[in-house]
Amino acid sequence: MPSFACGFKIIIAGGGIAGLTLAIALEKFNIDYVLLEAYKEIAPPVGASIGLFPNGLLLLDQLGLYEAIRDLVPRDYYGLSHGYPMLFFDRQWLLQLLYDHIQHKDRVLLQKQVLNIESGPSGVIVKTKDGSTYHGDMIVGADGIHSAVRNEMFRIVAERQPDYLQPLEQETVPAYYQCNFGIAKDVAGWEKGANVFTTGYGRSFLVASGPGNRVFWFLFVKLPETKYGKEIPKYTKEDEAAFIKEHATAQITEDITLGDVYAKRISSTLTPLHEVVFKKWFFQRIVLLGDSVHKPNPLSGQGGNGAIETVAELVNALLAKQRSRAQGLENLSTEDIVSVFQQVQDARHKRAEYLVSEVHTQQALLANEKPWLSTILLRVLGPLGGDKNTFSSVGERLVGTSYLHNLPVPRRPRLIPYDFELPEKPVASTRAKWTRAAFVAGMGLVIWSTGKAFRLPIDEVGDWGGIGPMTVNLLGQNRANEFLKVVTSVITYPLLDANLETRTQLVYFLSQLISPILMYTIEGYRAGNAGTPLALPMLFNAGMQVQGIGRIAPLHALLSAVFGFEGSGGRFVKPEVAKALIPALSLGYILPTVMMFIPTKNTHSWQTWAALWQFAPPLVTALTGIISSVLGRRQRRAKIAASKGTKEETEDALLMERYEEKDTPILQSVYDYAFYVQALAHIGTFAYAYAHPEISPMKLLFGVPNIFKKDWALGSLPSKLSVFFKFDMIYALTGIVSHNLYAIWDLRRSGYITTPRAVKAAMGVLVGQFVVGSGATWAGLWRWRESVLSGAVIRA
Ligand SMILES: Cc1cc2nc3c(=O)[nH]c(=O)nc-3n(C[C@H](O)[C@H](O)[C@H](O)COP(=O)(O)OP(=O)(O)OC[C@H]3O[C@@H](n4cnc5c(N)ncnc54)[C@H](O)[C@@H]3O)c2cc1C
């Protein structure tokens, strides 16, 4: 074998995205290579587009290419979350840009179609169609889905170690869909900047905007039957013409059909879509990467981005090997090389499988393969999930990315860290799903059992605590007012009860409602909960007055597990909302509660305060809305006035607020306020109970009958109501503590905290129930969670 500068040479077959990116990365670390490309041009004008996502862009940024890529595409879409936008442009531009960044152009050889490989104990010999021969230490097959290197690998395996892989695996590669894609320009009626997913029966569209008034379209159509291996057709221009004729009237938007876009085409292609992750990615000195070994349906735009990730892992593994040996990469044995390749496969195989299967499912949903499932997930649950549902699947694809371990990760501001930046590895999604399902089932059971425990003697109430008539007339002479009298009456019994224990219980109970009211309101305003049922705090705060907090607390916990925002990306609350919370809580809840407890000789006025209290929790939500919208409008006007930029730039600046995390310190002072008020009430109640031996703290909280017993034989109305309130409190406590523990698990699950930290936090929640009470514990926990989540945001 001839020796090279560093005594180690890689032969790269294929000058596509994978091959060129690898060449650039190898140059960064002075590793010698030669790139053999079959075609006569490196960036042929074939008219395909490419969508680069944050995972691919992060790696290209590490290689110093990001600014140049940004220059190709003027504006970005959802760049906030992951530090990079999604950029759509002509693939030819990317290939040219990659080639331009190669230092040693002499190492990129065109019209060198690899035909044959010999792999020996000390290197490889590669023969190309033009009769040339190349020697190297290893060969990388970056030569696409019809890879000649993969064919050669299968041939060599069959000769030397037939049981190493499934000999017929290449023949089992399936194609479920075909895709017509192309680039059009100046399509009448197309909204600039729009990106459209259109569902259909057996087909779906992805249409994206690009620079220069371009429209990139992809029509995915399910094949009448799945084709495998060599059966998978290669389409001619005639096939494409017939395809277009058949689908010309397919609607992309209400006003635009495929025919309209096609008429404005610059280019168009019909291709089958292979979907595969091969089981073995290497043999001896041959390794495969990119489409040659893992190829998803392009709907997710992860083929090229995923290829770049595998490049990163190959470079990582090579550099790790280089560092581990005194002579670096020189004279690597086949075993050494195999260990490098194994590391690449270990790092990427599972994720490649995830990317292929995840988009396969998404495609099936969009094309209504099972119409009932698409209806439930896309049309019923999808809209409930709001923005979160649209982007979380995209986000999930991105965060698990690989990166180049030996190059710095540029500090692009981003709300969501990548998994490798987290303190702990996220929990596998299957386990997380099962835990969530168990939690949801548990909370469902709790809600169901409230039906047995809540035995409110509604027919027996309606007066002023059993001592006089109810004269409340807040809503006029109508049924609503009668209903108000009944719900007010319920609370007047413990309020006026001669028994000290009952009154103490009520004071304690109402003080501990501060946290639920506050948290439901805050969660209602989280950016990541927008569009979900959690964004309706009025529902929960009004619901607790009618259904009991004992039912609402587990319900909110359940809905949070299903719809709640995930990670730091959805944490943001507008600062004006955070500022509105203390005044809203004080005026809306604390004031009416205190007033209700102050006895007065004017019974009508006292009753009116008790009736007003019924509106207190929803009033907090309403006041938060009113105060924050006044503050927000004022701030927005000031920002727009101060901004000298265009409207778009001003909008961007307002969005950038999320990076500034201005809401976090304000929210933390709100949590402090809630913590101290409730902790004081908790400690005060127990100190009071301690000083009054006739009050038993255990009975105060837990003296309740068995819910499965039919007849409780409680006798008096006050004792029935007292039991109702105790159950309400016990169920509220169950819902709240479970919610708290689940929130800790959720932080651990997504890798934001380590396991020991999660255990400590969970212990804190349990101990906190006794020391400061449930309300203060929740406020303390949320303060901590806020700092964990906002601490994960990467600022410039
Ligand atoms: C319709 C469509 C849309 C897509 N959209 C996206 C997207 O938005 N984002 C994204 O990330 N991915 C997308 N992809 C996937 C993406 O195009 C591929 O995953 C990516 O191009 C794979 O790169 P590669 O370098 O592995 O292979 P290829 O791009 O196929 O490059 C292989 C190279 O090897 C050369 N070659 C072939 N045989 C030989 C040989 N025997 N000897 C030497 N050279 C050889 C070829 O000429 C070519 O230059 C899309 C794919 C399709 C079909």
Ligand as a Chemical Component Dictionary entry (heavy atoms), coordinates in Angstrom:
data_LIG
# 
_chem_comp.id                   LIG 
_chem_comp.type                 NON-POLYMER 
_chem_comp.pdbx_formal_charge   0 
_chem_comp.three_letter_code    LIG 
# 
loop_
_chem_comp_atom.comp_id 
_chem_comp_atom.atom_id 
_chem_comp_atom.alt_atom_id 
_chem_comp_atom.type_symbol 
_chem_comp_atom.charge 
_chem_comp_atom.model_Cartn_x 
_chem_comp_atom.model_Cartn_y 
_chem_comp_atom.model_Cartn_z 
_chem_comp_atom.pdbx_ordinal 
LIG C1  C1  C 0 -38.017 14.175 -3.337 1  
LIG C2  C2  C 0 -36.952 14.223 -2.317 2  
LIG C3  C3  C 0 -36.894 15.302 -1.458 3  
LIG C4  C4  C 0 -35.928 15.349 -0.464 4  
LIG N1  N1  N 0 -35.889 16.399 0.384  5  
LIG C5  C5  C 0 -34.957 16.426 1.356  6  
LIG C6  C6  C 0 -34.879 17.527 2.253  7  
LIG O1  O1  O 0 -35.650 18.468 2.173  8  
LIG N2  N2  N 0 -33.933 17.489 3.209  9  
LIG C7  C7  C 0 -33.061 16.448 3.333  10 
LIG O2  O2  O 0 -32.215 16.471 4.207  11 
LIG N3  N3  N 0 -33.128 15.402 2.500  12 
LIG C8  C8  C 0 -34.036 15.368 1.521  13 
LIG N4  N4  N 0 -34.085 14.310 0.679  14 
LIG C9  C9  C 0 -33.161 13.215 0.884  15 
LIG C10 C10 C 0 -31.792 13.594 0.377  16 
LIG O3  O3  O 0 -31.862 14.012 -0.931 17 
LIG C11 C11 C 0 -30.871 12.434 0.487  18 
LIG O4  O4  O 0 -31.030 11.828 1.715  19 
LIG C12 C12 C 0 -29.444 12.911 0.338  20 
LIG O5  O5  O 0 -29.262 13.467 -0.906 21 
LIG C13 C13 C 0 -28.501 11.745 0.539  22 
LIG O6  O6  O 0 -27.217 12.180 0.264  23 
LIG P1  P1  P 0 -26.113 11.130 -0.135 24 
LIG O7  O7  O 0 -24.887 11.929 -0.323 25 
LIG O8  O8  O 0 -26.117 10.021 0.819  26 
LIG O9  O9  O 0 -26.611 10.497 -1.502 27 
LIG P2  P2  P 0 -26.892 11.178 -2.880 28 
LIG O10 O10 O 0 -27.383 12.533 -2.762 29 
LIG O11 O11 O 0 -27.707 10.215 -3.660 30 
LIG O12 O12 O 0 -25.454 11.294 -3.549 31 
LIG C14 C14 C 0 -24.791 10.160 -4.039 32 
LIG C15 C15 C 0 -23.680 10.616 -4.950 33 
LIG O13 O13 O 0 -22.931 9.496  -5.312 34 
LIG C16 C16 C 0 -22.736 9.495  -6.694 35 
LIG N5  N5  N 0 -22.584 8.084  -7.101 36 
LIG C17 C17 C 0 -23.540 7.157  -7.274 37 
LIG N6  N6  N 0 -23.007 5.982  -7.582 38 
LIG C18 C18 C 0 -21.677 6.147  -7.614 39 
LIG C19 C19 C 0 -20.596 5.299  -7.879 40 
LIG N7  N7  N 0 -20.765 4.020  -8.189 41 
LIG N8  N8  N 0 -19.345 5.815  -7.827 42 
LIG C20 C20 C 0 -19.144 7.101  -7.502 43 
LIG N9  N9  N 0 -20.131 7.959  -7.284 44 
LIG C21 C21 C 0 -21.401 7.485  -7.305 45 
LIG C22 C22 C 0 -23.946 10.169 -7.265 46 
LIG O14 O14 O 0 -23.713 10.700 -8.572 47 
LIG C23 C23 C 0 -24.172 11.250 -6.228 48 
LIG O15 O15 O 0 -23.438 12.392 -6.511 49 
LIG C24 C24 C 0 -35.018 14.272 -0.336 50 
LIG C25 C25 C 0 -35.080 13.186 -1.210 51 
LIG C26 C26 C 0 -36.041 13.161 -2.190 52 
LIG C27 C27 C 0 -36.122 11.977 -3.103 53 
# 
loop_
_chem_comp_bond.comp_id 
_chem_comp_bond.atom_id_1 
_chem_comp_bond.atom_id_2 
_chem_comp_bond.value_order 
_chem_comp_bond.pdbx_ordinal 
LIG C1  C2  SING 1  
LIG C2  C3  SING 2  
LIG C2  C26 DOUB 3  
LIG C3  C4  DOUB 4  
LIG C4  N1  SING 5  
LIG C4  C24 SING 6  
LIG N1  C5  DOUB 7  
LIG C5  C6  SING 8  
LIG C5  C8  SING 9  
LIG C6  O1  DOUB 10 
LIG C6  N2  SING 11 
LIG N2  C7  SING 12 
LIG C7  O2  DOUB 13 
LIG C7  N3  SING 14 
LIG N3  C8  DOUB 15 
LIG C8  N4  SING 16 
LIG N4  C9  SING 17 
LIG N4  C24 SING 18 
LIG C9  C10 SING 19 
LIG C10 O3  SING 20 
LIG C10 C11 SING 21 
LIG C11 O4  SING 22 
LIG C11 C12 SING 23 
LIG C12 O5  SING 24 
LIG C12 C13 SING 25 
LIG C13 O6  SING 26 
LIG O6  P1  SING 27 
LIG P1  O7  DOUB 28 
LIG P1  O8  SING 29 
LIG P1  O9  SING 30 
LIG O9  P2  SING 31 
LIG P2  O10 DOUB 32 
LIG P2  O11 SING 33 
LIG P2  O12 SING 34 
LIG O12 C14 SING 35 
LIG C14 C15 SING 36 
LIG C15 O13 SING 37 
LIG C15 C23 SING 38 
LIG O13 C16 SING 39 
LIG C16 N5  SING 40 
LIG C16 C22 SING 41 
LIG N5  C17 SING 42 
LIG N5  C21 SING 43 
LIG C17 N6  DOUB 44 
LIG N6  C18 SING 45 
LIG C18 C19 SING 46 
LIG C18 C21 DOUB 47 
LIG C19 N7  SING 48 
LIG C19 N8  DOUB 49 
LIG N8  C20 SING 50 
LIG C20 N9  DOUB 51 
LIG N9  C21 SING 52 
LIG C22 O14 SING 53 
LIG C22 C23 SING 54 
LIG C23 O15 SING 55 
LIG C24 C25 DOUB 56 
LIG C25 C26 SING 57 
LIG C26 C27 SING 58 
# 
